[in-house]
Amino acid sequence: MFLGKTIKWAIALMIFISLESVCLAQQTNHYVNAQLPWHQAALDSQGRLLAWYEPEKNLGYDHVVRLAWNFIEHTVPIDPKAGVKVYLINAVFDPHTLLGINWQHDPAMLYATFVDSLAGWYPYSGDEDAVKTVQAMLDYQLAHGTTPSDWDWPNVPFSTSCNNSANYGRCLQDMPQEFYGGLGTDKVGELGTGYALFYEMTGDKKYLEAALNCANALAKHVRPGDATHTPWPFRVDARTGAVIDGEEYGGMTVGPVRLFDELIRLKAGDTASFQKARDVAWSWILKYPMHTMHWSGYFEDVPKNMDNVNQTVPTMTAYYILKHQDPASVDSHWMRDVGRIIDWTREHFGRGPYFGAWGVDEQGEPPDYYGCCSRAGLGSDSSRWGAINAMYYEKTGDAQSRENAFRSLNYATYFAASDGKISCCGQGFGGQYWFSDGYGDYIRHFMWAMAAIPAFAPKGQNHLLGSSSVVQKVSYGDRSVTYRTFDREAREVLRLHFKPVQVTAGGATLHERQDLKSEGYTIQPLGGGDYAVRVHHVNSNEISIKG
């Protein structure tokens, strides 16, 4: 009996030691979740998630964005057979060789997201290498991925190509890989916008011409749409204009709307035709998916399935609304509509929460919406949802949206490893390193969020966080920032480690004001000698801020 009790106590002690070892191991490997094992979870005093890199200095977002750009600019190799950078011929790379491994490339969407990312990153950093990198992407698309001029959809970008293929136009989902000529109509609008913005950055009119070609084709083919037809079919044969595989519904309709808006603003091309097409498409968005929440179709590699919905299309629609100085100018019910998109996305695609942070997944169909991609969600989608919350907070003061933004953006940093490899979906997902999800459609969201909430930007540094115009040139001094915008009239937001004593536009002094209803600037203390500075200039695009 005594021996039996001794054995039981010994067994209990062994179990206790074993459990204690497990607890110690768990403390050693204290990850946000099992799919994101690259960094220990950093938590605040209340156990809520912080960014993994120096959160006390607000360096988390800055750090992952720098890792991403450095990887794209300096680490991605040249493919030994094609003789070009891997991202020009592949969507996905192998984490060991860094060479392409996917069957299909998604160039139009990819390069469009990189232009958006550059538009935020360049003024923030002054990184000229980033400009050259994105220019090479656009130039490659123009040379190797543009439809012939005698086709029904002429001179527009192909949305896909086959893995490692030097030329684009094949490997469209649901078609034989050798089929040549298929394209996604919404990607014409997305990259068309990218072309227009890059023209504004560089002044090179070949990009404006490319943007106009996209707009002309879209205006020619627009239709009213209804509950089963989007204003453009999702996928078409660019040679003939025929709808592919009955894909009458789907895509990011707001992509063409953004393009039309930009060209109308520039007074470029047939603006009357663009205005008509823009109004048809935007009215359709407000009438149908904004009410039905049937946001179906976007990704190039997904088979036809109208029941499969995604959150990329609605959150980008929310971005379009919130980018306007007055969102009511495009949607009289914008607060309700954007709020509903935020809530719908969390309810259907939210994963977690992890230490108070929501991860956001990509797509799926009822009833569980677990189609793709992982329990962790995606870094790009989590950060986009965070950015939209940040922009919504900027417009409304909604404190819960600020908290949502902060935690989900913090969560999204955990998808980035310290070597610059950024996972789409975490460990356990085959082919997890996408140039889109880890880079182009990841970087831009942190830039949007810091522009919306300057308190998220690094402490003790100087950064131009955002502008209503494309920024063409920027220069930083210890206590000065000078920059040039494309538009004479624009608004900027900066976080500075000095208090401005002089702000000029074209040499003319601007005055500090309580608001920006007229030309001038405002100063908001952020603590620690930092200030959020907002500038409204009207008569010149050459701005100088000195401390």
SEMAR-186883 format. One record per residue (C-alpha): residue in three letters; x, y, z. Coordinates in nm, 3 decimals. Layout:
BEGIN
   code         u         v         w
    ALA         X         Y         Z
...
***
This chain:
BEGIN
   code         u         v         w
    MET     0.000     0.000     0.000
    PHE     0.277     0.243     0.098
    LEU     0.476     0.144    -0.209
    GLY     0.168     0.199    -0.423
    LYS     0.118     0.550    -0.284
    THR     0.488     0.626    -0.338
    ILE     0.461     0.525    -0.701
    LYS     0.147     0.739    -0.743
    TRP     0.322     1.040    -0.584
    ALA     0.622     0.982    -0.808
    ILE     0.399     0.966    -1.113
    ALA     0.215     1.282    -1.000
    LEU     0.549     1.460    -0.948
    MET     0.662     1.355    -1.296
    ILE     0.337     1.485    -1.444
    PHE     0.376     1.813    -1.253
    ILE     0.734     1.852    -1.374
    SER     0.623     1.770    -1.727
    LEU     0.340     2.024    -1.715
    GLU     0.572     2.285    -1.566
    SER     0.816     2.219    -1.852
    VAL     0.535     2.267    -2.102
    CYS     0.439     2.595    -1.936
    LEU     0.800     2.710    -1.947
    ALA     0.821     2.609    -2.312
    GLN     0.503     2.797    -2.385
    GLN     0.644     3.101    -2.211
    THR     0.962     3.066    -2.417
    ASN     0.758     3.040    -2.737
    HIS     0.482     3.285    -2.657
    TYR     0.344     3.335    -3.007
    VAL     0.034     3.529    -3.111
    ASN    -0.086     3.204    -3.266
    ALA     0.074     2.889    -3.402
    GLN     0.069     3.013    -3.761
    LEU     0.288     3.317    -3.681
    PRO     0.603     3.179    -3.515
    TRP     0.852     3.449    -3.617
    HIS     0.824     3.672    -3.311
    GLN     0.727     3.655    -2.946
    ALA     0.399     3.831    -2.874
    ALA     0.449     4.180    -2.733
    LEU     0.169     4.283    -2.496
    ASP     0.079     4.599    -2.312
    SER     0.007     4.613    -1.938
    GLN    -0.351     4.500    -2.001
    GLY    -0.248     4.199    -2.208
    ARG    -0.340     4.351    -2.544
    LEU    -0.131     4.306    -2.856
    LEU     0.143     4.548    -2.960
    ALA     0.361     4.545    -3.272
    TRP     0.658     4.313    -3.229
    TYR     0.931     4.569    -3.302
    GLU     1.003     4.847    -3.047
    PRO     0.639     4.940    -2.987
    GLU     0.736     5.190    -2.717
    LYS     0.889     5.404    -2.995
    ASN     0.604     5.340    -3.243
    LEU     0.856     5.172    -3.474
    GLY     0.656     4.859    -3.552
    TYR     0.482     4.980    -3.868
    ASP     0.787     5.169    -3.990
    HIS     1.005     4.862    -3.942
    VAL     0.794     4.611    -4.135
    VAL     0.746     4.858    -4.421
    ARG     1.123     4.912    -4.439
    LEU     1.180     4.537    -4.434
    ALA     0.933     4.497    -4.720
    TRP     1.080     4.768    -4.943
    ASN     1.438     4.655    -4.877
    PHE     1.342     4.300    -4.974
    ILE     1.177     4.412    -5.299
    GLU     1.451     4.660    -5.392
    HIS     1.762     4.468    -5.291
    THR     1.690     4.101    -5.207
    VAL     1.459     3.962    -5.478
    PRO     1.690     3.792    -5.730
    ILE     1.698     3.799    -6.107
    ASP     1.550     3.481    -6.250
    PRO     1.844     3.290    -6.405
    LYS     1.647     3.184    -6.715
    ALA     1.431     3.490    -6.785
    GLY     1.695     3.743    -6.685
    VAL     1.446     3.968    -6.502
    LYS     1.344     4.020    -6.140
    VAL     1.135     3.732    -6.010
    TYR     0.835     3.954    -5.930
    LEU     0.803     4.045    -6.299
    ILE     0.720     3.685    -6.392
    ASN     0.588     3.529    -6.072
    ALA     0.326     3.589    -5.806
    VAL     0.479     3.362    -5.541
    PHE     0.838     3.285    -5.440
    ASP     1.007     2.993    -5.271
    PRO     1.138     3.096    -4.926
    HIS     1.471     2.917    -4.982
    THR     1.563     2.991    -5.344
    LEU     1.347     3.309    -5.374
    LEU     1.250     3.188    -5.724
    GLY     0.893     3.159    -5.851
    ILE     0.678     2.858    -5.765
    ASN     0.315     2.939    -5.861
    TRP     0.128     2.842    -6.179
    GLN    -0.008     3.193    -6.238
    HIS     0.117     3.551    -6.209
    ASP    -0.109     3.850    -6.124
    PRO     0.086     4.149    -6.262
    ALA    -0.186     4.413    -6.313
    MET    -0.319     4.389    -5.958
    LEU     0.032     4.357    -5.816
    TYR     0.176     4.664    -5.985
    ALA    -0.134     4.871    -5.906
    THR    -0.092     4.798    -5.534
    PHE     0.277     4.887    -5.556
    VAL     0.191     5.229    -5.700
    ASP    -0.046     5.287    -5.408
    SER     0.228     5.177    -5.169
    LEU     0.483     5.402    -5.338
    ALA     0.247     5.701    -5.322
    GLY     0.254     5.669    -4.943
    TRP     0.611     5.548    -4.895
    TYR     0.804     5.795    -5.110
    PRO     0.691     6.113    -4.929
    TYR     0.740     5.933    -4.597
    SER     1.096     5.822    -4.680
    GLY     1.234     5.999    -4.987
    ASP     1.332     5.653    -5.117
    GLU     1.428     5.710    -5.483
    ASP     1.510     5.340    -5.532
    ALA     1.146     5.258    -5.466
    VAL     1.041     5.492    -5.747
    LYS     1.282     5.319    -5.988
    THR     1.160     4.976    -5.878
    VAL     0.794     5.054    -5.941
    GLN     0.874     5.227    -6.269
    ALA     1.044     4.907    -6.388
    MET     0.727     4.713    -6.303
    LEU     0.503     4.947    -6.502
    ASP     0.744     4.957    -6.796
    TYR     0.755     4.578    -6.807
    GLN     0.374     4.559    -6.809
    LEU     0.356     4.812    -7.093
    ALA     0.611     4.620    -7.298
    HIS     0.508     4.262    -7.223
    GLY     0.152     4.276    -7.096
    THR    -0.059     4.510    -7.309
    THR    -0.334     4.395    -7.544
    PRO    -0.295     4.461    -7.920
    SER    -0.442     4.786    -8.052
    ASP    -0.683     4.612    -8.293
    TRP    -0.859     4.404    -8.025
    ASP    -1.203     4.476    -7.879
    TRP    -1.029     4.575    -7.552
    PRO    -0.727     4.754    -7.704
    ASN    -0.408     4.873    -7.535
    VAL    -0.504     4.762    -7.185
    PRO    -0.312     4.550    -6.932
    PHE    -0.345     4.175    -6.912
    SER    -0.423     4.065    -6.559
    THR    -0.247     3.726    -6.567
    SER     0.041     3.531    -6.710
    CYS     0.186     3.185    -6.665
    ASN     0.458     3.126    -6.411
    ASN     0.802     3.226    -6.548
    SER     0.654     3.346    -6.877
    ALA     0.823     3.656    -7.017
    ASN     0.496     3.774    -7.177
    TYR     0.154     3.813    -7.018
    GLY    -0.194     3.714    -7.136
    ARG    -0.223     3.342    -7.055
    CYS    -0.309     3.125    -6.753
    LEU    -0.653     3.274    -6.685
    GLN    -0.853     3.072    -6.432
    ASP    -1.115     2.833    -6.580
    MET    -0.951     2.844    -6.923
    PRO    -0.683     2.623    -7.081
    GLN    -0.342     2.761    -6.991
    GLU    -0.257     2.807    -7.358
    PHE    -0.560     3.034    -7.410
    TYR    -0.434     3.383    -7.492
    GLY    -0.630     3.701    -7.448
    GLY    -0.827     3.675    -7.126
    LEU    -0.834     3.960    -6.879
    GLY    -1.006     4.081    -6.565
    THR    -1.188     4.405    -6.640
    ASP    -1.154     4.544    -6.288
    LYS    -0.775     4.509    -6.313
    VAL    -0.787     4.743    -6.614
    GLY    -0.927     5.005    -6.380
    GLU    -0.685     4.925    -6.097
    LEU    -0.368     4.947    -6.304
    GLY    -0.512     5.235    -6.505
    THR    -0.527     5.428    -6.178
    GLY    -0.169     5.321    -6.109
    TYR    -0.059     5.456    -6.445
    ALA    -0.235     5.788    -6.379
    LEU    -0.077     5.830    -6.035
    PHE     0.267     5.744    -6.167
    TYR     0.226     6.004    -6.440
    GLU     0.154     6.258    -6.166
    MET     0.466     6.149    -5.980
    THR     0.704     6.157    -6.278
    GLY     0.543     6.382    -6.539
    ASP     0.605     6.114    -6.804
    LYS     0.305     6.127    -7.038
    LYS     0.340     5.768    -7.155
    TYR     0.178     5.667    -6.826
    LEU    -0.105     5.915    -6.877
    GLU    -0.158     5.770    -7.224
    ALA    -0.170     5.420    -7.075
    ALA    -0.425     5.536    -6.818
    LEU    -0.638     5.693    -7.091
    ASN    -0.631     5.370    -7.292
    CYS    -0.768     5.186    -6.988
    ALA    -1.041     5.444    -6.932
    ASN    -1.142     5.450    -7.299
    ALA    -1.189     5.072    -7.306
    LEU    -1.386     5.073    -6.983
    ALA    -1.608     5.362    -7.093
    LYS    -1.678     5.186    -7.422
    HIS    -1.791     4.864    -7.250
    VAL    -1.981     4.992    -6.946
    ARG    -2.337     4.870    -6.893
    PRO    -2.604     4.953    -6.631
    GLY    -2.569     4.628    -6.439
    ASP    -2.820     4.464    -6.206
    ALA    -2.832     4.203    -5.930
    THR    -2.658     3.943    -6.150
    HIS    -2.450     4.167    -6.379
    THR    -2.174     4.403    -6.271
    PRO    -2.115     4.715    -6.485
    TRP    -1.843     4.513    -6.660
    PRO    -1.825     4.135    -6.684
    PHE    -1.566     3.993    -6.447
    ARG    -1.357     3.816    -6.713
    VAL    -1.362     3.870    -7.089
    ASP    -1.180     3.764    -7.402
    ALA    -1.005     4.090    -7.482
    ARG    -0.973     3.993    -7.849
    THR    -1.349     3.960    -7.909
    GLY    -1.514     4.111    -7.602
    ALA    -1.695     3.785    -7.527
    VAL    -1.767     3.705    -7.162
    ILE    -1.560     3.410    -7.042
    ASP    -1.734     3.116    -6.873
    GLY    -2.048     3.317    -6.797
    GLU    -1.856     3.548    -6.558
    GLU    -2.115     3.825    -6.579
    TYR    -2.077     3.925    -6.212
    GLY    -1.773     4.007    -6.006
    GLY    -1.469     4.224    -5.957
    MET    -1.361     4.545    -5.790
    THR    -1.595     4.789    -5.963
    VAL    -1.455     5.076    -5.760
    GLY    -1.120     5.030    -5.942
    PRO    -1.254     5.181    -6.267
    VAL    -1.440     5.446    -6.064
    ARG    -1.110     5.560    -5.909
    LEU    -0.955     5.580    -6.257
    PHE    -1.239     5.785    -6.403
    ASP    -1.232     6.023    -6.107
    GLU    -0.860     6.082    -6.148
    LEU    -0.877     6.152    -6.521
    ILE    -1.181     6.376    -6.484
    ARG    -0.992     6.570    -6.218
    LEU    -0.696     6.600    -6.454
    LYS    -0.928     6.709    -6.739
    ALA    -0.761     6.442    -6.949
    GLY    -0.925     6.257    -7.238
    ASP    -1.297     6.225    -7.310
    THR    -1.409     6.341    -6.968
    ALA    -1.778     6.347    -7.063
    SER    -1.764     5.979    -7.154
    PHE    -1.565     5.904    -6.839
    GLN    -1.815     6.090    -6.622
    LYS    -2.105     5.896    -6.766
    ALA    -1.934     5.560    -6.715
    ARG    -1.820     5.658    -6.367
    ASP    -2.173     5.754    -6.263
    VAL    -2.316     5.428    -6.398
    ALA    -2.062     5.220    -6.207
    TRP    -2.080     5.413    -5.879
    SER    -2.461     5.419    -5.882
    TRP    -2.457     5.043    -5.930
    ILE    -2.228     4.997    -5.627
    LEU    -2.456     5.205    -5.406
    LYS    -2.771     5.032    -5.530
    TYR    -2.660     4.669    -5.526
    PRO    -2.360     4.538    -5.328
    MET    -2.373     4.820    -5.074
    HIS    -2.716     4.687    -4.977
    THR    -2.688     4.315    -5.054
    MET    -2.325     4.287    -4.937
    HIS    -2.269     4.047    -5.226
    TRP    -1.905     4.134    -5.293
    SER    -1.812     3.845    -5.520
    GLY    -1.514     3.793    -5.747
    TYR    -1.171     3.952    -5.746
    PHE    -0.884     3.703    -5.727
    GLU    -0.736     3.582    -6.054
    ASP    -0.679     3.222    -5.942
    VAL    -1.026     3.148    -5.801
    PRO    -1.272     2.935    -6.002
    LYS    -1.613     3.077    -6.088
    ASN    -1.836     3.074    -5.781
    MET    -2.082     3.358    -5.721
    ASP    -2.149     3.235    -5.368
    ASN    -1.786     3.296    -5.278
    VAL    -1.749     3.648    -5.139
    ASN    -1.445     3.844    -5.027
    GLN    -1.365     4.146    -4.815
    THR    -1.107     4.306    -5.046
    VAL    -1.369     4.462    -5.272
    PRO    -1.581     4.620    -4.996
    THR    -1.285     4.746    -4.792
    MET    -1.134     4.908    -5.102
    THR    -1.475     5.062    -5.168
    ALA    -1.466     5.200    -4.814
    TYR    -1.116     5.335    -4.883
    TYR    -1.247     5.518    -5.190
    ILE    -1.521     5.683    -4.986
    LEU    -1.297     5.780    -4.695
    LYS    -1.024     5.927    -4.917
    HIS    -1.258     6.211    -5.006
    GLN    -1.224     6.525    -4.798
    ASP    -1.603     6.514    -4.771
    PRO    -1.721     6.152    -4.796
    ALA    -2.080     6.273    -4.831
    SER    -1.985     6.411    -5.173
    VAL    -1.987     6.053    -5.305
    ASP    -2.215     5.875    -5.057
    SER    -2.478     6.059    -4.857
    HIS    -2.498     5.760    -4.623
    TRP    -2.122     5.711    -4.600
    MET    -2.102     5.674    -4.222
    ARG    -2.360     5.397    -4.222
    ASP    -2.218     5.227    -4.530
    VAL    -1.853     5.228    -4.423
    GLY    -1.947     5.126    -4.071
    ARG    -2.144     4.835    -4.210
    ILE    -1.852     4.725    -4.429
    ILE    -1.624     4.731    -4.124
    ASP    -1.868     4.523    -3.919
    TRP    -1.956     4.283    -4.202
    THR    -1.590     4.212    -4.266
    ARG    -1.519     4.136    -3.900
    GLU    -1.832     3.923    -3.859
    HIS    -1.764     3.706    -4.164
    PHE    -1.386     3.704    -4.198
    GLY    -1.260     3.797    -3.853
    ARG    -1.019     3.545    -3.702
    GLY    -0.940     3.554    -3.333
    PRO    -0.935     3.790    -3.160
    TYR    -0.574     3.739    -3.058
    PHE    -0.493     3.944    -2.747
    GLY    -0.760     4.192    -2.852
    ALA    -0.654     4.201    -3.220
    TRP    -0.869     4.080    -3.506
    GLY    -0.706     3.896    -3.791
    VAL    -0.898     3.914    -4.118
    ASP    -0.925     3.634    -4.372
    GLU    -0.959     3.669    -4.749
    GLN    -1.267     3.498    -4.888
    GLY    -1.524     3.224    -4.840
    GLU    -1.885     3.127    -4.883
    PRO    -2.174     3.074    -4.642
    PRO    -2.232     2.946    -4.386
    ASP    -1.885     2.956    -4.226
    TYR    -1.689     3.181    -4.468
    TYR    -1.375     2.971    -4.419
    GLY    -1.273     2.933    -4.784
    CYS    -0.927     3.090    -4.773
    CYS    -0.676     3.108    -4.630
    SER    -0.594     3.022    -4.267
    ARG    -0.688     3.048    -3.904
    ALA    -0.447     3.339    -3.881
    GLY    -0.613     3.532    -4.162
    LEU    -0.387     3.736    -4.391
    GLY    -0.142     4.011    -4.306
    SER    -0.259     4.221    -4.601
    ASP    -0.628     4.188    -4.522
    SER    -0.579     4.240    -4.148
    SER    -0.378     4.555    -4.216
    ARG    -0.632     4.684    -4.471
    TRP    -0.917     4.637    -4.225
    GLY    -0.703     4.817    -3.969
    ALA    -0.633     5.102    -4.210
    ILE    -1.002     5.146    -4.296
    ASN    -1.080     5.161    -3.925
    ALA    -0.809     5.425    -3.885
    MET    -0.954     5.634    -4.167
    TYR    -1.305     5.592    -4.026
    TYR    -1.181     5.713    -3.687
    GLU    -1.017     6.013    -3.855
    LYS    -1.353     6.115    -4.006
    THR    -1.583     6.026    -3.716
    GLY    -1.387     6.010    -3.390
    ASP    -1.518     5.654    -3.337
    ALA    -1.294     5.532    -3.052
    GLN    -1.365     5.164    -3.113
    SER    -1.245     5.202    -3.470
    ARG    -0.919     5.353    -3.343
    GLU    -0.873     5.053    -3.114
    ASN    -0.961     4.813    -3.398
    ALA    -0.707     4.983    -3.620
    PHE    -0.427     4.979    -3.368
    ARG    -0.465     4.614    -3.269
    SER    -0.516     4.473    -3.620
    LEU    -0.225     4.672    -3.762
    ASN    -0.013     4.548    -3.471
    TYR    -0.126     4.194    -3.550
    ALA    -0.038     4.234    -3.917
    THR     0.326     4.310    -3.827
    TYR     0.367     3.950    -3.704
    PHE     0.342     3.819    -4.061
    ALA     0.682     3.982    -4.135
    ALA     1.001     3.797    -4.046
    SER     1.317     3.990    -3.962
    ASP     1.482     3.885    -4.291
    GLY     1.216     4.066    -4.497
    LYS     1.016     3.761    -4.599
    ILE     0.652     3.841    -4.532
    SER     0.396     3.562    -4.527
    CYS     0.053     3.596    -4.676
    CYS    -0.123     3.360    -4.435
    GLY     0.119     3.216    -4.182
    GLN     0.281     2.877    -4.149
    GLY     0.086     2.582    -4.281
    PHE    -0.031     2.751    -4.600
    GLY     0.135     2.613    -4.912
    GLY     0.308     2.885    -5.111
    GLN     0.282     3.148    -4.840
    TYR     0.510     3.413    -4.990
    TRP     0.314     3.629    -5.234
    PHE     0.450     3.955    -5.373
    SER     0.096     4.096    -5.350
    ASP    -0.018     3.985    -5.006
    GLY     0.323     4.029    -4.847
    TYR     0.436     4.348    -5.017
    GLY     0.225     4.555    -5.261
    ASP    -0.106     4.495    -5.083
    TYR     0.054     4.512    -4.737
    ILE     0.279     4.817    -4.734
    ARG     0.010     5.062    -4.845
    HIS    -0.219     4.995    -4.551
    PHE     0.036     5.100    -4.290
    MET     0.094     5.422    -4.485
    TRP    -0.281     5.494    -4.502
    ALA    -0.316     5.429    -4.129
    MET    -0.029     5.655    -4.020
    ALA    -0.164     5.934    -4.241
    ALA    -0.504     5.897    -4.076
    ILE    -0.364     5.877    -3.721
    PRO    -0.022     6.049    -3.692
    ALA     0.007     5.918    -3.335
    PHE     0.077     5.577    -3.492
    ALA     0.391     5.708    -3.670
    PRO     0.741     5.680    -3.519
    LYS     0.823     5.899    -3.224
    GLY     1.108     6.146    -3.250
    GLN     1.126     6.140    -3.631
    ASN     1.014     6.360    -3.920
    HIS     0.779     6.216    -4.181
    LEU     0.538     6.344    -4.443
    LEU     0.263     6.091    -4.378
    GLY     0.015     6.167    -4.651
    SER    -0.117     6.413    -4.907
    SER    -0.435     6.461    -5.105
    SER    -0.199     6.500    -5.404
    VAL     0.082     6.285    -5.537
    VAL     0.414     6.401    -5.391
    GLN     0.682     6.442    -5.658
    LYS     0.979     6.538    -5.445
    VAL     1.066     6.546    -5.076
    SER     1.376     6.643    -4.875
    TYR     1.437     6.610    -4.502
    GLY     1.667     6.816    -4.281
    ASP     1.717     6.794    -3.907
    ARG     1.455     7.064    -3.848
    SER     1.307     7.110    -4.192
    VAL     1.098     6.938    -4.456
    THR     1.054     7.059    -4.814
    TYR     0.839     6.894    -5.073
    ARG     0.661     6.938    -5.406
    THR     0.316     6.808    -5.488
    PHE     0.160     6.748    -5.828
    ASP    -0.136     6.975    -5.750
    ARG    -0.105     7.340    -5.651
    GLU    -0.390     7.297    -5.405
    ALA    -0.357     7.005    -5.166
    ARG    -0.357     6.903    -4.801
    GLU    -0.076     6.722    -4.619
    VAL    -0.029     6.568    -4.277
    LEU     0.312     6.529    -4.113
    ARG     0.454     6.405    -3.786
    LEU     0.751     6.622    -3.687
    HIS     1.001     6.623    -3.403
    PHE     1.008     7.001    -3.405
    LYS     0.750     7.276    -3.385
    PRO     0.725     7.471    -3.711
    VAL     0.811     7.838    -3.691
    GLN     0.781     7.901    -4.065
    VAL     0.565     7.734    -4.330
    THR     0.573     7.867    -4.686
    ALA     0.409     7.778    -5.015
    GLY     0.603     7.905    -5.316
    GLY     0.788     8.138    -5.080
    ALA     0.466     8.295    -4.947
    THR     0.413     8.259    -4.573
    LEU     0.127     8.041    -4.452
    HIS    -0.025     8.117    -4.113
    GLU    -0.115     7.889    -3.827
    ARG    -0.491     7.845    -3.793
    GLN    -0.747     7.661    -3.582
    ASP    -0.876     7.471    -3.886
    LEU    -0.795     7.429    -4.255
    LYS    -1.107     7.575    -4.411
    SER    -0.872     7.820    -4.580
    GLU    -0.502     7.817    -4.665
    GLY    -0.269     7.770    -4.367
    TYR    -0.156     7.505    -4.121
    THR    -0.250     7.358    -3.783
    ILE    -0.030     7.219    -3.507
    GLN    -0.132     6.942    -3.268
    PRO     0.109     6.845    -2.985
    LEU     0.167     6.469    -2.962
    GLY     0.395     6.471    -2.659
    GLY     0.769     6.426    -2.626
    GLY     0.840     6.723    -2.849
    ASP     0.645     6.575    -3.143
    TYR     0.369     6.747    -3.339
    ALA     0.108     6.652    -3.596
    VAL     0.116     6.928    -3.856
    ARG    -0.152     6.965    -4.122
    VAL    -0.101     7.197    -4.417
    HIS    -0.352     7.335    -4.669
    HIS    -0.193     7.516    -4.964
    VAL    -0.378     7.670    -5.257
    ASN    -0.151     7.876    -5.480
    SER     0.174     7.677    -5.498
    ASN     0.289     7.317    -5.488
    GLU     0.635     7.402    -5.341
    ILE     0.615     7.372    -4.963
    SER     0.879     7.441    -4.698
    ILE     0.847     7.376    -4.325
    LYS     1.117     7.494    -4.086
    GLY     1.167     7.466    -3.712
***
